[in-house]
Amino acid sequence: MHQELFLKQIRRKIGDKSLNDEIANILNISYDAAHRRTSLKAKFSFEEAMELAKYFQISLDQFQASDHQIVARKTSAVTQTEDLESFFRSNLKVFENLPLNSEMTIYYSAKDIPFFYTLSDTLLSRFKIYVWMNLLNAKQVFIPFLKFSPPDFEWNTKELRKIYEEQNVIELWNDMTISSVLQQIVYYYETGLLKIIEAGIILNELKELIEFIEQKTENNPKFHLYENELMHLSNDIFFHHPQQSLFAIPVNMFGYILINDDKTCKETQNYFEHQIQNSKSLNTSGNKDRKKFFNKMYEQIETVNKRMNI
């Protein structure tokens, strides 16, 4: 019963391709051995089922009897700057395994500025990585920001941001979304690890990023920004597609639990839609509301500028 349902899922994924050929190639078994499994004369081993589920991004939890247990994946841990390259590659692989077309919509609950926007060669991007690494690694020796030099993973980060910018995206923000980065700038400035010149540049780049998002809200029909004043945002990311969805729950600054269970994804979609109903669209609410929202962001940046006498 379960194997038959599993094979139906695989058939739906591969379309017109030969089921026996696909399974034989993935499992490195003969055509006849694959045929015995597809004809239900032989059962997949546990390792074979896991390999196929991983390859085709099929959640095995749907075959369990309980609605209260699911199978989830976790991204690799990041404890030092050298781990970041594999993290960005893993994120690229997530995108590669999703059906990126006009039916895909990405929902982002922006407790902080979505990390896709700080994947660049700016001082702001370098500062965010500096902060993340100091927060993640308890053994990290606090060094001055100017002496911090992350590895070169520019291609991966540029590709990640490019793919994100090309999708249908719905982001939920509130007044607190930029607060954490502003607090981080002040903290490292006051500890002497961030010099005033660099702090000024980072604040200016942050302002330019907010201006970019404001312009995108006005001009990009694939981007929708909502102001949510009622609920705590969480940095959850939900990739919704009619055939294959994925829910990414943050466990730290550079780590996610990945869930593609159909029932959980449907519940997540309903939850995001409920949040949107209780939020204000900054795309359609008019220039006055949009300007009020973004002016609050600029005022927060200016307040930090004055506090630091920049």
Summary of the structure (lengths in Angstrom):
residues: 310
radius of gyration: 22.6
end to end distance: 68.0
largest distance: 76.1
contacts: 855
relative contact order: 0.13
helix: 54%
strand: 12%
